Amino acid sequence: MSDESATVDEKPSEAKGSADVDAKPAEPEAKPVEPVDDLVTTHHTLKVGRRRLRYTATTGRVVLREEEHKDGTFGGHKARAELSMTSYVLDDADARTRPVTFAFNGGPGSSSVWLHLGLLGPRRVLSGDVGALQPPPYDLVDNPESLLAVSDLVFIDPMSTGYSRAVEGGKPGDYHGYQKDIESVGELIRLWTSRNGRWMSPKFVAGESYGTLRGAALAEHLQSRYGMYLNGLVLISSVLDLSSVDFENQRNDRAHALYLPTYAAVAHFHGKHGRRSLRSVLDEAEAYAVRDYPWVLSRGHRLTKGERAEAVSTLARLSGLTEDYIDRADLRIEHWRYFTELLRDERLSVGRLDARFTGPAAAAIAENMDADPSHDAITGPYAAAWNHYVRDELGYGSDLHYEQISRLVHPWSFKDFEGRPVDVSPKLERAMRQNPHLRVHIAYGYYDGATPHFAAEDVVAHLQLPADLLANIEHAYYEAGHMMYVHEPSRLQQSKDLAEFVVRSSGRDT
């Protein structure tokens, strides 16, 4: 009866099985997946002379975390970025005596692939050189001159370069600037050193181009923030003070003067100085650039006709340009225009990164070349070599595009230098005063139109350091360009120079 009455009294819309009966309890909101390190390890050998080096390679992405503090409350250690890196560690070596070198390129926006596969790493790309470029698909070979013979290696790709990215939902733009870039690279160095038990190892930082600016500031940051004192700093194609190469302000007469020796070297390479030696041309250009040229530019309209005519003649002869061009340029040669103008009569553009390279001009009347032929010559080989190597030999697969040169980092923030030149030479001074054992190796390419050798020398000449610390700085010169290791004789010599520097600066037998 009770069953029947229940059936009779129940309306169809209220029957069991209606929405409130079928409804499932609300699922708890899913927590975001915490990113973890994505690393792959492989084992290899490298023959160096009669030695056979057995080493372990590790590549992938490392999660960087930041301590979160808000309103006086600790909010945890939150993942913010995933930076890509590749390390090479010699098997069974004594960590107390075995050096480690942390390396990166510049840009801003460059990955570390250039130093990695061009100079320092255990494998290197065959790209060819001026007049003998390799055709696709290129080749990858062992590098018996690798710095691995005397030092473990860690190659770092800063944010938005290589495979480095912000965590999901993160803001990569926060890292696209001077200070955050140094902090994030420094944190990766600290993590690697701690996790691999290398605090007692001799430590080196090597940077190229903007990586020298990063490297000098990073040396000070590592020492001041973490107490991580370095044995050595390697600056390849150095630029520590951007005002020394700044042409955005056409009135920056300092840059015009400091570029002149590079123009003279380039003109010499392209046959504009007859049978004179490169050294004699450089001696004349450097002497003029350091004394007479700055005076000429400072005089403005106060120059007499005779003084101006003499300056026009000298600049034309040294640079390889015509007197008419020098006169119309008001004695000031902008570098992009120079590389477009020098061989205009042959309808060729000259490389900016490496002025030994030339390429057909897109337009014989263009004010600036449409592309740098030296950069065009190496982009393909390095891209092919890396994308093969990382997958087929290092065993790391990612569908992310490896950003060889990333445009995503722009605009780059220099807010820390608002109202003043971007100059980290005070950071280098501080690092060397703080750590009197810090040694510095600077490598220059005579045909480098991006970071000219005389501009870098000028910055060093004005360091406010006592003589005993200045003696810790050594200089190496190569008849090549910005990436001097593209030139085979320079690569061999530079590899030897760097190995000797590391051994000499480690304070222990390696």
C-alpha positions in Angstrom: 0.0 0.0 0.0 2.7 2.4 0.9 4.4 1.7 -2.4 1.2 2.3 -4.3 0.4 5.5 -2.5 3.9 6.7 -3.2 3.5 6.0 -6.9 0.0 7.7 -7.0 1.1 10.8 -5.1 4.4 11.3 -7.1 4.1 13.6 -10.1 6.2 12.7 -13.1 8.3 15.8 -12.8 9.3 14.9 -9.3 10.1 11.3 -9.9 13.4 9.6 -8.9 15.8 10.1 -11.7 15.1 13.8 -12.1 18.0 16.2 -12.4 18.6 16.5 -8.6 19.0 12.8 -8.3 21.3 12.4 -11.3 23.5 15.4 -10.5 27.1 14.5 -9.5 29.0 16.3 -6.8 31.0 19.3 -8.2 34.5 18.3 -9.2 37.2 20.1 -7.3 38.9 22.7 -9.4 42.0 21.2 -11.1 45.3 22.6 -9.9 47.7 23.7 -12.6 50.4 21.1 -13.4 53.6 22.1 -11.7 56.4 22.3 -14.3 59.4 20.0 -13.7 62.9 19.9 -15.3 62.9 18.3 -18.7 66.4 16.9 -19.1 67.9 14.0 -21.1 71.3 12.5 -20.4 73.6 10.7 -22.9 77.1 9.4 -22.9 79.8 10.0 -25.4 83.6 9.9 -26.2 85.9 12.4 -27.9 89.4 11.7 -29.1 91.8 14.6 -28.3 95.3 13.7 -29.5 96.1 10.4 -27.7 93.5 10.9 -25.1 90.0 9.6 -25.3 87.6 11.8 -23.2 84.5 10.1 -21.9 81.9 12.6 -21.0 78.2 12.9 -20.1 75.9 15.3 -22.0 72.7 16.6 -20.4 70.3 18.8 -22.4 66.8 20.2 -22.0 65.0 22.7 -19.9 65.5 23.7 -16.2 62.6 25.2 -14.2 63.6 28.5 -12.5 61.6 29.4 -9.4 61.3 32.7 -7.5 60.5 33.3 -3.9 57.2 35.2 -3.7 56.7 37.8 -1.0 53.6 39.9 -0.7 52.5 42.2 2.1 55.1 40.7 4.4 53.9 37.1 3.7 55.9 34.4 2.1 53.9 33.0 -0.8 56.1 30.0 -1.8 58.8 29.2 -4.3 56.9 29.7 -7.6 57.9 28.4 -11.0 58.4 31.3 -13.4 60.6 30.2 -16.3 62.0 27.2 -18.1 65.5 27.8 -19.5 67.2 25.5 -22.0 70.8 24.4 -21.5 73.3 21.8 -22.5 76.1 20.6 -20.2 79.1 18.4 -20.9 80.8 16.9 -17.9 84.0 14.7 -18.0 83.4 11.3 -16.5 85.3 10.4 -13.3 87.0 13.8 -13.0 87.8 15.4 -9.7 85.3 18.2 -9.2 87.8 20.0 -6.9 90.3 20.5 -9.7 88.1 20.2 -12.8 87.0 23.7 -14.1 83.6 24.5 -15.5 82.8 27.2 -18.0 79.3 28.7 -18.4 78.8 30.1 -21.9 76.3 32.1 -23.9 76.0 34.3 -26.9 74.5 37.8 -27.1 71.9 39.6 -29.2 69.9 40.4 -27.1 68.0 37.5 -28.5 70.7 35.0 -29.5 70.8 31.4 -28.4 74.1 29.8 -27.4 74.3 27.7 -30.6 77.1 29.7 -32.1 79.7 29.2 -29.4 78.3 25.7 -28.8 78.8 24.4 -32.3 81.3 26.8 -33.6 84.1 26.9 -31.0 83.7 25.4 -27.6 81.6 22.2 -27.8 82.7 18.6 -28.5 81.0 18.7 -31.8 81.2 21.4 -34.4 79.4 22.4 -37.6 81.3 22.6 -41.0 80.0 25.8 -42.5 82.9 26.7 -44.7 84.4 30.2 -45.0 84.7 33.1 -47.4 84.8 31.8 -51.0 84.3 28.2 -50.0 80.9 27.9 -48.2 79.5 24.5 -47.6 76.3 23.6 -49.5 73.2 22.2 -47.6 72.7 19.9 -45.8 76.2 20.6 -44.2 78.0 18.4 -41.7 78.8 17.9 -38.1 82.2 16.6 -36.9 84.1 15.9 -33.7 85.9 18.9 -32.3 89.3 17.8 -30.8 90.0 21.5 -30.1 87.0 21.7 -27.8 87.4 23.5 -24.5 86.1 20.2 -23.0 89.7 19.0 -23.0 90.4 21.3 -20.0 86.9 22.4 -18.7 83.4 21.1 -18.3 80.9 23.2 -20.3 77.4 24.5 -19.7 75.7 26.3 -22.6 72.8 28.6 -21.6 70.0 29.9 -23.7 68.5 33.1 -22.1 64.7 33.7 -22.0 62.9 33.4 -25.4 66.0 32.0 -27.1 66.7 28.4 -27.9 63.9 26.4 -26.1 63.7 28.8 -23.2 60.2 30.0 -22.4 58.2 31.4 -19.5 56.0 28.9 -17.7 52.4 28.6 -19.0 50.6 31.8 -18.0 53.9 33.5 -17.3 55.2 36.8 -18.8 58.3 36.3 -20.9 58.5 40.1 -21.3 59.5 40.4 -17.7 62.8 38.8 -18.6 63.5 40.8 -21.7 65.7 43.4 -20.2 69.1 44.0 -18.7 68.5 43.2 -15.0 66.1 40.3 -15.2 68.3 38.7 -17.9 71.3 38.7 -15.6 69.3 37.4 -12.6 67.8 34.5 -14.5 71.1 33.4 -16.1 72.8 33.8 -12.7 70.1 31.7 -11.1 70.6 28.9 -13.6 74.3 29.0 -12.9 73.7 28.8 -9.2 71.3 25.9 -9.6 73.6 23.9 -11.8 76.5 24.5 -9.5 74.6 23.4 -6.4 72.9 20.4 -8.0 76.2 19.1 -9.5 78.3 19.7 -6.4 80.6 22.2 -8.2 81.0 25.0 -5.7 84.6 24.1 -5.1 85.4 23.8 -8.8 87.3 26.6 -10.7 84.6 28.5 -12.5 84.5 30.6 -15.7 82.0 32.7 -17.6 82.3 33.1 -21.3 80.1 35.5 -23.4 80.1 36.8 -26.9 78.9 40.2 -28.2 76.0 41.3 -25.9 77.0 38.3 -23.9 80.1 40.2 -22.9 78.0 42.9 -21.4 75.9 40.2 -19.7 79.1 38.4 -18.7 80.8 41.4 -17.0 77.6 42.3 -15.1 77.0 38.6 -14.3 80.5 38.3 -12.8 79.7 41.1 -10.3 76.2 39.6 -9.7 77.4 36.1 -9.0 80.0 37.4 -6.6 77.8 40.0 -4.8 74.5 38.0 -4.7 75.8 34.5 -4.1 79.4 34.8 -3.1 80.3 32.8 -6.1 83.7 34.1 -7.1 85.0 33.3 -10.5 88.4 32.4 -11.7 88.0 33.8 -15.2 85.8 35.8 -17.5 86.0 35.4 -21.3 84.8 38.3 -23.4 84.6 37.4 -27.1 83.8 40.4 -29.4 83.5 42.7 -26.4 81.1 45.6 -25.9 80.8 46.8 -22.3 79.7 50.4 -23.1 77.1 50.7 -25.8 77.8 54.4 -26.2 81.2 53.4 -27.7 79.3 51.9 -30.8 76.1 54.0 -30.8 75.3 55.5 -34.1 71.6 56.2 -33.3 72.8 59.6 -32.3 74.6 60.8 -35.4 76.4 63.3 -33.2 78.1 60.6 -31.1 81.6 61.5 -32.4 83.2 59.0 -30.0 81.7 56.1 -32.0 82.8 57.6 -35.3 86.4 57.8 -34.2 86.5 54.3 -32.6 85.1 52.7 -35.7 87.8 54.1 -38.0 90.5 51.4 -37.4 87.9 48.7 -38.3 87.1 50.5 -41.6 90.8 50.7 -42.3 91.2 46.9 -41.7 88.2 46.1 -43.9 89.5 48.4 -46.7 92.8 46.6 -46.4 91.2 43.2 -46.7 89.3 44.3 -49.9 92.5 45.6 -51.6 92.2 49.3 -50.9 95.6 49.7 -49.4 97.8 48.2 -52.0 100.8 46.3 -50.7 100.8 47.7 -47.2 100.6 45.3 -44.3 97.5 45.2 -42.1 99.5 46.1 -39.1 100.9 49.3 -40.7 97.4 50.3 -41.8 96.0 49.7 -38.3 98.8 51.6 -36.6 98.1 54.7 -38.8 94.3 54.4 -38.3 94.5 53.9 -34.6 96.9 56.8 -34.1 94.6 59.1 -36.1 91.5 57.8 -34.3 92.9 58.4 -30.9 94.2 62.0 -31.4 93.6 63.9 -34.7 90.1 62.5 -35.6 88.4 63.4 -32.3 89.9 66.9 -32.5 88.7 67.3 -36.1 85.2 66.3 -35.2 85.1 68.5 -32.2 86.0 71.6 -34.2 82.8 71.6 -36.3 82.6 74.7 -38.6 85.7 76.1 -36.9 87.9 73.9 -39.1 89.7 75.8 -41.8 89.3 74.8 -45.4 92.8 73.4 -45.3 92.2 71.4 -42.1 88.9 70.0 -43.5 90.5 69.0 -46.8 93.3 67.2 -45.0 90.8 65.3 -42.8 88.7 64.4 -45.8 91.7 63.1 -47.6 93.0 61.1 -44.6 89.6 59.5 -43.9 89.0 58.6 -47.5 92.4 57.0 -47.8 92.1 55.0 -44.6 88.5 53.9 -45.1 88.6 53.1 -48.8 85.7 55.5 -49.5 85.8 58.4 -51.9 86.6 62.0 -50.8 83.3 63.1 -52.1 81.4 60.6 -49.9 83.5 61.6 -46.8 82.8 65.3 -47.5 79.0 64.7 -48.0 78.9 62.6 -44.8 80.4 65.5 -42.9 83.4 63.4 -41.9 81.2 60.9 -40.1 80.9 57.4 -41.4 78.0 55.4 -40.2 78.8 51.6 -40.2 75.7 50.2 -42.0 76.2 52.8 -44.7 80.0 52.0 -44.8 79.4 48.3 -45.5 76.9 49.3 -48.2 79.2 51.9 -49.8 82.6 50.3 -49.8 82.1 48.0 -52.8 79.1 49.7 -54.3 80.9 50.1 -57.6 81.1 46.3 -57.8 77.4 46.0 -56.7 78.4 44.1 -53.6 77.5 44.5 -49.9 80.2 43.8 -47.3 79.4 41.8 -44.1 78.8 43.6 -40.9 79.5 40.7 -38.6 82.4 39.6 -40.7 83.6 42.0 -43.3 85.5 39.4 -45.2 82.2 38.2 -46.6 80.5 39.9 -49.5 77.2 39.4 -51.3 75.3 40.8 -54.2 73.6 44.1 -53.3 69.8 44.0 -53.6 69.9 47.5 -55.0 72.9 49.4 -56.2 71.4 52.7 -55.1 70.3 51.6 -51.6 71.4 53.7 -48.6 71.7 50.5 -46.5 72.2 46.9 -47.5 69.1 44.7 -47.2 70.9 41.9 -45.4 74.2 41.0 -43.9 75.9 38.5 -46.2 78.1 37.2 -43.3 75.0 36.4 -41.2 73.3 34.8 -44.3 76.4 32.5 -44.7 76.2 30.9 -41.3 72.5 30.8 -40.4 71.6 27.7 -42.4 74.6 25.5 -41.3 74.1 26.2 -37.6 70.3 25.6 -37.8 70.7 22.3 -39.6 73.5 21.1 -37.4 71.7 21.9 -34.1 68.3 20.5 -35.1 70.0 17.2 -36.1 72.4 17.1 -33.2 69.9 17.8 -30.4 67.6 15.0 -31.5 69.8 12.4 -33.1 72.8 12.6 -30.8 71.7 14.3 -27.5 68.3 12.5 -27.6 66.2 15.5 -26.8 63.0 15.9 -28.8 60.8 19.1 -28.7 58.2 20.4 -31.0 59.2 23.9 -29.9 61.1 25.9 -32.5 64.7 26.4 -31.4 65.0 30.2 -31.5 68.5 30.7 -32.9 68.0 34.5 -33.1 64.8 35.5 -31.4 62.9 38.6 -32.3 60.6 38.0 -29.4 62.9 39.7 -26.9 62.3 43.2 -28.4 61.8 45.8 -27.2 64.7 45.1 -24.8 64.5 47.1 -21.5 67.4 49.2 -20.3 65.3 51.0 -17.7 68.2 50.5 -15.2 70.2 53.0 -17.2 67.5 55.6 -17.8 69.1 58.9 -18.5 72.7 57.6 -18.8 74.7 55.3 -21.2 74.4 51.6 -21.0 77.8 50.9 -19.5 78.7 47.9 -17.4 82.4 48.7 -17.1 81.8 49.8 -13.4 80.4 46.3 -12.8 83.6 44.7 -14.2 85.7 47.1 -12.1 83.7 46.2 -9.0 84.0 42.4 -9.7 87.8 42.7 -10.1 88.3 44.8 -7.0 86.1 42.4 -5.1 88.0 39.4 -6.4 91.6 40.2 -7.2 92.1 36.7 -8.6 89.6 37.2 -11.4 91.3 37.1 -14.7 89.8 38.5 -17.9 90.5 37.3 -21.5 89.3 39.6 -24.3 89.1 38.4 -27.9 88.9 40.8 -30.9 88.3 40.3 -34.6 89.8 42.9 -36.9 87.0 42.6 -39.4 84.2 42.7 -36.8 81.8 45.6 -37.8 79.4 45.0 -34.9 81.8 45.3 -31.9 84.9 47.0 -33.3 88.2 46.1 -31.6 89.3 49.7 -31.0 86.1 50.6 -29.3 86.5 47.6 -26.9 90.1 48.6 -26.3 89.0 52.1 -25.5 86.6 51.0 -22.8 89.4 48.8 -21.2 91.8 51.7 -21.3 89.4 53.8 -19.2 88.8 51.2 -16.5 89.3 52.7 -13.1 91.6 49.9 -11.7 95.1 49.8 -10.2 97.9 48.5 -12.3 98.1 45.1 -10.6 94.4 44.4 -11.5 94.8 45.8 -15.0 97.5 43.2 -15.4 94.8 40.5 -14.9 93.4 41.5 -18.3 94.8 39.8 -21.5 94.0 40.5 -25.1 93.9 38.2 -28.2 93.5 39.4 -31.8 92.4 37.5 -34.9 92.2 38.3 -38.6 88.5 37.4 -38.7 85.2 38.9 -37.8 82.7 38.9 -34.9 82.6 35.1 -34.8 86.3 34.7 -35.4 86.0 30.9 -35.2 84.3 30.8 -38.7 87.8 31.4 -40.0 89.7 28.1 -39.6 93.1 29.5 -38.7 91.5 31.8 -36.1 89.4 29.0 -34.7 92.5 26.8 -34.1 94.4 29.7 -32.5 91.5 30.8 -30.4 90.8 27.3 -29.1 94.4 27.1 -28.0 94.4 30.6 -26.4 91.2 29.8 -24.4 92.5 26.4 -23.2 95.7 28.1 -22.0 93.7 30.8 -20.3 91.5 28.4 -18.4 94.5 26.2 -17.3 96.5 29.3 -16.3 93.6 30.9 -14.4 92.3 27.8 -12.6 95.0 27.9 -10.0 95.3 24.1 -10.1 96.5 21.5 -12.6 93.6 20.3 -14.8 
